[in-house]
Amino acid sequence: MNNRTSAVVAEGLRKRYGTTWALDGLDLIVPAGTVYGMLGPNGAGKTTAVRILTTLLRFDAGQARVAGYDVARQPEQVRGVLGLTGQYAAVDEVLSGRQNLVLFGRLQHLSRRAARQRADELLERFGLSEVAGRSAATYSGGMRRRLDLAASLIMTPRVLFLDEPTTGLDPRSRNQLWSAVRELAANGTTVLLTTQYLEEADQLADRVCVIDSGRVVAEGTSDELKARIGADRIEVVVHDQADVAATAAILERLASGAVTVDAELRQLGAPVTDRVAALGDVMRALEASGIVVADIGLRRPTLDEAFLQLTVGGVRQKAEVAR
């Protein structure tokens, strides 16, 4: 990918705390105008990477650019084009929601009138108009997160960093935040999202990278990462336990890999290459054999399964051997 068309580029980033490398050669390319998900277990280096890319933390080696600006040599220019929402809402609880946003606008050198106008626009956009005059201390967790996100959008950043923005939110608040992120991306803002919620990355991200031990161990679309751990599967539950063996024989003939059998549950499964054609072939073969099916369907690997497999201990060693 051409780095000139990328909103965020990191090459060989390294950051050490004492004897521990929080980042150990992180490489990252985020295409402009996309939502990019950064996944990883606790301690993988996600927040450290975000703090470095937003100029809040110095790094020990490597280089990084945001919107074309060098993070180390042009920090002021970088700050001028980005927005940041951290893991915890950074609003002043004494002030009202509107006062918080006006304050952020004034800090961004907007006039009083422009700051008030922008505050009202954002309060409406994030469904906070009715509570705009209330102290932020009275807001729910979801309302505070939305106010925090609104504050980061006072100047509509070219690149927005969201560091685990929905941690602790209820499903409704999470969905509201997801809608806001989709709208931002649709209007051209590049969003780099770190999250531990696999569903969140699946729902929002155009591309995803998986970080483990301070290094990217996998990168691609959600579907590409799922495909890395195996093919689609066809799963069958037969009505009569006596039909399990015959069903296994049919799957062995029509599937593309080993058949798994749970005789007690009358459940069988096998990987398939052409998912739709395979489902039709298996259904016809079962019907021709007089086998009554209680349930049948196709299942794709989940991003959760891909995440767990990609972040186990041996992945990094395999990657190093392959170099």
C-alpha positions as CSV (number, residue, x, y, z in Angstrom):
1,M,0.0,0.0,0.0
2,N,1.2,3.5,-0.9
3,N,2.2,5.3,2.3
4,R,1.2,8.6,0.7
5,T,-2.5,7.5,0.7
6,S,-2.3,6.3,4.3
7,A,-3.5,8.4,7.3
8,V,-1.3,6.6,9.8
9,V,2.0,4.8,9.2
10,A,4.2,3.3,11.8
11,E,7.5,1.5,11.0
12,G,9.4,-0.6,13.5
13,L,8.1,1.3,16.6
14,R,9.7,0.3,19.8
15,K,9.0,1.4,23.3
16,R,10.5,0.0,26.5
17,Y,9.4,0.4,30.1
18,G,12.4,-0.8,32.2
19,T,13.3,-4.2,30.8
20,T,9.9,-4.8,29.2
21,W,9.3,-3.9,25.5
22,A,5.7,-2.6,25.3
23,L,6.2,-2.2,21.6
24,D,8.7,-4.4,19.8
25,G,8.9,-3.4,16.2
26,L,5.3,-2.4,15.5
27,D,4.4,-1.9,11.8
28,L,1.1,-0.3,10.9
29,I,-0.5,1.2,7.8
30,V,-4.0,2.7,8.1
31,P,-5.6,3.7,4.8
32,A,-7.2,7.2,4.7
33,G,-10.9,7.4,5.1
34,T,-11.4,4.0,6.7
35,V,-12.2,2.5,10.2
36,Y,-9.2,0.5,11.2
37,G,-9.4,-1.9,14.2
38,M,-6.5,-2.7,16.5
39,L,-7.1,-5.8,18.5
40,G,-5.0,-7.4,21.2
41,P,-5.1,-8.9,24.7
42,N,-4.4,-6.8,27.8
43,G,-0.8,-5.6,27.8
44,A,-0.4,-6.2,24.0
45,G,0.7,-2.6,23.4
46,K,-2.5,-1.1,22.0
47,T,-2.7,1.9,24.3
48,T,1.0,2.5,24.1
49,A,0.7,2.7,20.4
50,V,-2.1,5.2,20.5
51,R,-0.3,7.4,23.0
52,I,2.8,7.4,20.8
53,L,0.8,8.2,17.6
54,T,-1.0,11.0,19.3
55,T,2.3,12.6,20.6
56,L,1.5,11.8,24.2
57,L,4.4,9.4,24.6
58,R,7.9,9.3,23.2
59,F,9.2,6.2,21.5
60,D,12.6,4.6,21.6
61,A,13.0,3.5,18.0
62,G,11.3,3.5,14.6
63,Q,9.2,6.2,13.0
64,A,5.6,7.2,12.7
65,R,3.5,9.6,10.6
66,V,0.0,10.8,11.0
67,A,-1.7,12.6,8.1
68,G,1.7,13.0,6.5
69,Y,3.3,14.6,9.6
70,D,6.2,13.1,11.4
71,V,5.1,12.3,15.0
72,A,8.6,12.9,16.5
73,R,9.6,16.0,14.5
74,Q,6.2,17.7,13.8
75,P,4.1,17.0,17.0
76,E,2.2,20.3,16.8
77,Q,1.1,19.6,13.2
78,V,0.0,16.1,14.2
79,R,-2.0,17.4,17.1
80,G,-3.7,19.9,14.8
81,V,-5.2,17.1,12.6
82,L,-6.2,14.5,15.2
83,G,-8.9,13.8,17.8
84,L,-8.5,11.4,20.7
85,T,-11.1,9.7,22.9
86,G,-9.3,7.7,25.6
87,Q,-10.5,4.7,27.7
88,Y,-12.0,7.0,30.3
89,A,-14.2,10.1,29.7
90,A,-12.2,13.3,30.0
91,V,-15.0,15.7,30.7
92,D,-15.3,18.1,33.6
93,E,-18.0,16.8,35.8
94,V,-18.7,20.2,37.5
95,L,-19.6,21.8,34.1
96,S,-22.7,21.0,32.1
97,G,-22.5,19.1,28.9
98,R,-22.9,22.3,26.9
99,Q,-20.3,24.1,29.0
100,N,-17.8,21.3,28.5
101,L,-18.1,21.5,24.7
102,V,-18.0,25.3,24.7
103,L,-14.8,25.1,26.8
104,F,-13.2,22.7,24.3
105,G,-14.2,25.0,21.4
106,R,-12.6,28.0,23.1
107,L,-9.4,26.0,23.7
108,Q,-9.4,25.3,19.9
109,H,-9.5,29.1,19.4
110,L,-13.2,29.3,18.3
111,S,-15.0,32.5,19.0
112,R,-17.6,32.4,21.8
113,R,-20.4,32.4,19.3
114,A,-18.8,29.7,17.1
115,A,-18.0,27.6,20.1
116,R,-21.7,27.7,21.3
117,Q,-23.0,26.9,17.8
118,R,-20.6,24.0,17.4
119,A,-21.5,22.7,20.9
120,D,-25.2,22.8,20.1
121,E,-24.6,20.9,16.8
122,L,-22.7,18.2,18.6
123,L,-25.2,17.9,21.4
124,E,-27.9,17.3,18.9
125,R,-25.8,14.9,16.9
126,F,-25.1,12.7,19.9
127,G,-28.6,12.9,21.4
128,L,-27.6,15.0,24.4
129,S,-29.6,18.2,23.7
130,E,-32.2,17.4,26.4
131,V,-29.5,17.1,29.1
132,A,-27.2,19.8,27.8
133,G,-27.8,22.0,30.8
134,R,-27.2,19.3,33.4
135,S,-23.9,18.8,35.2
136,A,-21.8,16.0,33.5
137,A,-21.6,14.4,37.0
138,T,-25.3,13.4,36.6
139,Y,-24.7,11.7,33.2
140,S,-24.7,7.9,32.7
141,G,-21.6,6.2,31.5
142,G,-22.9,6.1,28.0
143,M,-23.8,9.8,28.0
144,R,-20.3,10.7,29.3
145,R,-18.7,8.6,26.5
146,R,-20.8,10.4,23.9
147,L,-20.0,13.8,25.4
148,D,-16.3,12.8,25.3
149,L,-16.5,11.8,21.7
150,A,-18.3,15.0,20.9
151,A,-15.5,17.0,22.5
152,S,-12.9,15.2,20.3
153,L,-14.9,16.3,17.2
154,I,-15.1,20.0,17.9
155,M,-12.8,20.7,14.9
156,T,-13.7,17.6,12.9
157,P,-10.3,15.8,12.9
158,R,-8.8,14.2,9.9
159,V,-7.8,11.3,12.0
160,L,-9.7,10.1,15.1
161,F,-8.1,7.7,17.7
162,L,-10.6,5.8,19.8
163,D,-8.9,3.8,22.6
164,E,-11.4,1.2,23.8
165,P,-14.3,3.8,23.6
166,T,-17.1,1.5,24.6
167,T,-15.6,-0.2,27.6
168,G,-18.3,-0.6,30.3
169,L,-21.1,0.7,28.1
170,D,-24.5,-1.0,27.9
171,P,-25.6,-2.4,24.5
172,R,-27.8,0.6,23.7
173,S,-25.0,3.1,24.4
174,R,-22.5,1.0,22.5
175,N,-24.8,0.9,19.4
176,Q,-25.2,4.7,19.6
177,L,-21.5,5.1,19.6
178,W,-21.1,2.7,16.8
179,S,-23.5,4.8,14.7
180,A,-21.5,7.9,15.4
181,V,-18.3,6.2,14.3
182,R,-19.9,5.0,11.0
183,E,-21.1,8.5,10.3
184,L,-17.7,10.0,10.9
185,A,-16.1,7.5,8.5
186,A,-18.8,8.1,5.9
187,N,-17.9,11.8,6.0
188,G,-14.2,11.1,5.4
189,T,-12.6,10.9,8.9
190,T,-10.1,8.2,9.4
191,V,-10.8,6.2,12.6
192,L,-8.2,4.0,14.4
193,L,-10.1,2.0,17.0
194,T,-8.6,-0.1,19.7
195,T,-10.9,-2.6,21.3
196,Q,-11.2,-5.8,23.2
197,Y,-14.7,-6.4,21.9
198,L,-14.4,-8.7,18.9
199,E,-17.9,-7.9,17.8
200,E,-17.1,-4.2,17.7
201,A,-14.2,-4.7,15.3
202,D,-16.4,-7.1,13.2
203,Q,-19.1,-4.4,13.0
204,L,-17.1,-1.3,12.4
205,A,-13.6,-2.0,11.0
206,D,-12.8,-2.1,7.3
207,R,-9.5,-3.7,8.2
208,V,-8.1,-5.2,11.4
209,C,-4.7,-5.9,12.9
210,V,-4.0,-8.2,15.8
211,I,-1.3,-7.2,18.2
212,D,0.5,-9.5,20.5
213,S,3.6,-8.7,22.6
214,G,4.0,-5.3,21.0
215,R,4.0,-6.5,17.4
216,V,1.4,-7.1,14.7
217,V,0.9,-10.8,14.2
218,A,-1.9,-10.7,11.7
219,E,-3.6,-8.0,9.5
220,G,-6.5,-8.0,7.0
221,T,-10.2,-7.8,6.7
222,S,-12.3,-9.5,9.3
223,D,-13.2,-12.2,6.8
224,E,-9.6,-12.7,5.9
225,L,-8.6,-13.2,9.5
226,K,-11.4,-15.7,10.0
227,A,-10.3,-17.6,6.9
228,R,-6.8,-18.0,8.3
229,I,-8.1,-20.4,11.0
230,G,-10.1,-22.6,8.7
231,A,-12.9,-23.0,6.1
232,D,-16.6,-22.6,6.5
233,R,-18.3,-25.6,8.2
234,I,-21.5,-27.4,7.6
235,E,-23.1,-28.7,10.8
236,V,-25.9,-31.3,10.9
237,V,-28.0,-32.6,13.8
238,V,-29.9,-35.8,12.9
239,H,-33.2,-36.8,14.4
240,D,-32.3,-40.4,15.0
241,Q,-29.1,-41.5,16.6
242,A,-29.1,-44.6,14.4
243,D,-28.4,-42.3,11.4
244,V,-25.2,-40.8,12.8
245,A,-22.9,-43.2,11.0
246,A,-24.6,-42.9,7.6
247,T,-24.6,-39.1,7.9
248,A,-20.9,-39.2,8.7
249,A,-20.3,-41.2,5.6
250,I,-22.1,-38.6,3.5
251,L,-20.1,-35.8,5.0
252,E,-16.8,-37.6,4.4
253,R,-17.8,-37.9,0.7
254,L,-18.9,-34.4,0.2
255,A,-16.9,-32.2,2.6
256,S,-13.4,-31.0,2.2
257,G,-11.9,-32.1,5.5
258,A,-12.2,-34.3,8.6
259,V,-15.7,-34.9,10.0
260,T,-16.4,-34.4,13.7
261,V,-19.0,-36.5,15.4
262,D,-20.8,-36.1,18.7
263,A,-22.9,-39.3,18.7
264,E,-24.6,-38.4,22.0
265,L,-25.9,-35.1,20.7
266,R,-26.4,-36.6,17.2
267,Q,-24.4,-33.7,15.9
268,L,-21.8,-33.8,13.0
269,G,-19.7,-31.2,11.3
270,A,-17.1,-30.8,8.6
271,P,-15.3,-28.1,6.6
272,V,-16.5,-27.2,3.2
273,T,-15.0,-25.2,0.3
274,D,-18.1,-24.0,-1.7
275,R,-20.4,-23.4,1.2
276,V,-23.7,-22.9,-0.8
277,A,-23.1,-25.8,-3.2
278,A,-22.0,-28.1,-0.4
279,L,-25.1,-27.4,1.7
280,G,-27.3,-28.3,-1.3
281,D,-25.4,-31.5,-2.0
282,V,-25.5,-32.6,1.6
283,M,-29.2,-31.9,2.0
284,R,-30.0,-33.9,-1.2
285,A,-27.8,-36.8,-0.1
286,L,-29.5,-36.9,3.3
287,E,-33.0,-36.8,1.8
288,A,-32.1,-39.5,-0.7
289,S,-30.9,-41.7,2.2
290,G,-34.1,-41.2,4.1
291,I,-32.3,-39.5,7.0
292,V,-34.5,-37.0,8.9
293,V,-32.6,-33.9,9.9
294,A,-33.4,-31.9,13.1
295,D,-31.1,-29.1,12.1
296,I,-28.6,-28.2,9.4
297,G,-26.7,-25.0,8.7
298,L,-23.5,-23.3,7.7
299,R,-21.2,-21.7,10.1
300,R,-18.2,-19.4,9.5
301,P,-15.4,-19.1,12.0
302,T,-15.9,-16.1,14.3
303,L,-13.5,-13.2,14.8
304,D,-13.3,-14.4,18.5
305,E,-11.9,-17.8,17.3
306,A,-9.4,-16.1,15.0
307,F,-8.3,-13.8,17.8
308,L,-7.7,-16.6,20.2
309,Q,-5.7,-18.6,17.7
310,L,-3.7,-15.7,16.4
311,T,-2.6,-14.6,19.9
312,V,-1.5,-17.9,21.4
313,G,2.1,-18.3,22.3
314,G,3.5,-19.9,19.1
315,V,2.3,-17.4,16.6
316,R,5.1,-14.9,17.1
317,Q,7.7,-17.5,17.0
318,K,6.3,-18.9,13.7
319,A,6.4,-15.4,12.2
320,E,10.0,-14.9,13.2
321,V,11.1,-18.3,11.7
322,A,9.3,-17.4,8.5
323,R,11.4,-14.2,8.0
